[in-house]
Amino acid sequence: MIEIRNLSKNYGKVKALDKISINFEEGLVYGIIGSNGAGKTTLFECMAGLINYSGDISYPKTDMRIYTGFLPTVPDFLSLITAREYLQLLCNARRIPNPNFRESNIFDLPLNRFISAYSTGMKKKLAFTGILMQKNELYLLDEPFNGVDLQSNIMLIEIIRRLKQANKTVIISSHILSALSEVCDRFILLKNGAVYRDVDKQAFHLIEKELIQTEIRGRLSKLVIK
């Protein structure tokens, strides 16, 4: 289990996370929901060990970073590197010998092509393939469905289900609530860097209702169409 206690992160005077406390259990899929600037990406970056923070993130094993696969909203790649070289680099980082690129290439990507020639969706699928090949225990997926074609989104949902069956912990942030509702066991709504609601699948409608009443209707009330 991952235990987060009083997690806070400031960017100057801006408080991105405000004393967040959450537990994440093995074998469950979590949906992190919130408007832009709510703190979703900052939470993931703290958990992935990419930025400093105050508070505590505890994990049963030694260093959570070596068991974590992080898929950012916009994956970043080295210049002048092929997809195959990128996947090999990720496997080397986890000391995985003789990776099978043919079997792992579930999205049928042109692995010998330079990544700079990839589309946005292909880059995201490549990055996701890489963290799957690493055989991580924790998967942090930041907007995995954005910029990806319909067929690949269906595949992503099925892969997430299989990760759950393998007792992995999967945490997803997305604005596509329909996709989250299909795969998530729990939902956490962030507002202004704090946990506003934490509910199970049966109470997901409460979050939908909250978003409609406080976010959507409030903004649409300002719209005048003539």
N, C-alpha and C positions, 0 to 999 in steps of 0.2 A: 504494500500500500504506500502511496505517496501522500505525505502530510505537509500541507502548506499552512504556516502560522504567521499571522501579522506581516504578510508580504507587502512591502511598499516600495515604490519607485518614483522619484521625482526627476523631471528634466527642468532644471532651474527652478522657477517658481510654479511650474505646472506639475500637479500631482497626477501621474499616470495610473498608479495603483495605490490604494489607500487601505492598508491593514487587512488584506484579504486572507481569509482562512478557509481552506477547502481540503477535503480528502478525496483521493482518487483510488478506487479499488481495482485490483487485477481482474481481467476478463470482462470489463465493462466498457461501453462506448459513451463518451460524454460530449454534449453539444454546448459550446460556449457562444452565447448570443449577446448582441449589443450593437448599438449604433456606432458609426465611425468615431474613434476617439474614446471609446468606452474602456479600453485597456486590454483588449483581447491579444493583440500582437505582442504587447509588452509582457503580458503574462507568459506567453510562449517563449519569448526570448530569455526571460528569467529562468524558466524551467530548463531550457536548452543550455544554460550556462554561457550565453552570449553577452550578457550585460550584468553589471553589478546591481545589487539591491540590498535592502534592509529587511530583516525578518528571517524566517527559516523555511527551507525546503528539505525534508528528510526522505530518504529512500533506503530500503533494506540493504541494498548492495553498496559497494564502496563508492563509486563515482557514477552518478546518474547519467552523466554525459555520454559515457561509453555504451549505454544501453538505450539511448534515445535517438530516434530518427525524426528530424525536424524538416517539414516541408513548408517553406515560407510562401507567402502570397506570390512573390515574384522571385523565383530561384535565381541565384547568381552563379556564374560559371567563369572559369579561366578562359582567357582568349586563346584562339588557335588550338583548341583541343577537340578531339572527336568524342562522340558519345561513348564509344567503347573504352577510350582512355579514361573518360570521366568515371564510368562504372568500375573500371579496374582500380582507380585511385580510391574510391569509396570502400571497395573490398579490401584493399591493402591497409586502409586505416583500421579495419576491424580484424585484420590478420586472417582473412578468409581465403584459403588456398584454392586454386583452380576453379574459379567461378564459371558456371555454365551460362554463357551469355545467350545462347540460343533458347534455352528453356525459360530463362528469366525475362526475355524480351516479349512480355505478354501484350504490349501495345504495338508490336510489329514496327518498331522504329528503325530507321536506317542508321545503324550503329557506326558505320565507317564514315559518316558525313560529319563535317565540322558543326558544332552546336550553334555557332553563329548563323548558320543557314536554317536553323530550326524556327518554326513558328512559336508563338507564345504557348499554345496548347501542347505542342510537342516537347517544349522545354519542361513544362510542368510534369508531363507524363514521364520524362526521363528522370527527373529528380525523384519522383515517387518510386520509380523502378529501382533507383539506387538505394533508397532507404529500406526497401523490401529485401534487396539482396544482402543487406547488412545483418538481417535477422535480428532486428532490435526487439526490445521488450516493451518500450513505450513509443507511441507514434503521436507526434504533434502536427496536426494538419491544419494549416492556416489558409482558409478559403480554397480547399482543394478542387471544388467544382467550377470555379471561375475560369473562363477562357478555354474550357475543354468541351469537346463535342459531345453530343447526346449519348452515343454508343459508349464512349469512354467513361462518362459519368455513371452509366449503368454498371460498367465494370468496376469502377471505384467503389460503388456501394456494395457490390458482391465481395470485393477484396476486404473491405472493412468488416463485413459479416464473418469472413473466414479468419481474420485476425482475432476477432472476439472468440471464435470457436477454439483458437489456439491459445486462449487465455492471455492475450496481449491486452495492454491498456491503450485505448485510442481516444484522443481528445481532439475534437474538430471545432473550428470556428467557421461559421458560414452565415451569409444573409439569406441563403436559400433554405427556408424553413421546411419545405416539403421533403428535401433530401435528408435533413437532420431527423425529421420525424420517422423516417423509414428505418434508421439504423441506431439511433441513440437510446440508451437506457435512462440517462439523466440529463437534465438541461439546467444550465447556469446562466442567468441573465446578469450581465454587468452593466452598471450605470455609474458614470463619473469615477471609474476606477475602483468601484466597490461591488460586492456581491449583493444584488437586489433581490433575486429569487434563486432558489435551488430546489428543483422539483424532479420527481420521477416521471416516467413516460405517461402514466395515467393522468398526470396533472399538467401535461404540456399545454393544454388549452388555456390554462391560466396565463401563461407567458404570451401566447398569441393574443389573448384578450387585452393584456397589459400593453402590448406593442400597438395594437389598433387604437386603444383609447388614448394613450399618452403620447405616442409618436406620430402615427399616421393621421388621425383625425385632427390633431392639433395643428399639424403643418398644412393639411388640406383646407382648413378653415380660412387660411390666409389667401387661398387661390381664388382669383376672380376670373371667370371665363365669360367673354361677351361674344 
